[in-house]
Amino acid sequence: MTNRFRDTPESFTTRWITLGQACKLLGVNESTLRRWADAGHVRSFRT
């Protein structure tokens, strides 16, 4: 199976997408993605 995402530090620090975009890409609900972020499973920031 091929990883569609690059696991380089650059991609994590310079490419940000909205909550809605991430949910569509991952096929999950916003509350699920927020819970994952709070648990440290995905990197995020809030404004």
C-alpha positions as a printed Julia matrix, in Angstrom:
47×3 Matrix{Float64}:
   0.0    0.0    0.0
   1.34   3.4   -0.96
   1.3    6.27   1.52
  -0.48   9.2   -0.11
   0.95  11.65   2.4
   4.55  12.75   2.69
   5.89  12.21   6.19
   8.47  14.98   6.08
   8.67  17.6    8.82
   8.23  20.3    6.15
   4.8   19.02   5.19
   3.65  19.14   8.81
   4.92  22.63   9.52
   4.15  24.49   6.3
   0.97  22.95   4.9
  -2.18  23.54   6.9
  -5.75  22.77   5.86
  -9.05  23.62   7.48
 -10.94  21.32   9.8
 -13.57  20.76   7.12
 -10.98  19.88   4.49
  -9.25  17.42   6.81
 -12.57  15.77   7.69
 -13.41  15.3    4.01
  -9.98  13.83   3.29
 -10.17  11.44   6.24
 -13.88  10.66   6.01
 -14.58  11.52   9.64
 -16.79  13.92  11.56
 -15.44  17.22  12.93
 -15.9   16.06  16.52
 -13.83  12.95  15.79
 -10.98  14.98  14.33
 -11.07  17.42  17.26
 -10.91  14.47  19.67
  -7.92  13.05  17.77
  -6.21  16.45  17.93
  -6.87  16.76  21.67
  -5.42  13.27  22.18
  -2.32  14.17  20.16
  -3.01  11.77  17.29
  -2.92  14.57  14.69
  -1.18  17.93  14.72
  -3.42  20.96  14.87
  -3.71  24.54  15.94
  -6.7   26.67  16.8
  -7.14  30.35  16.14
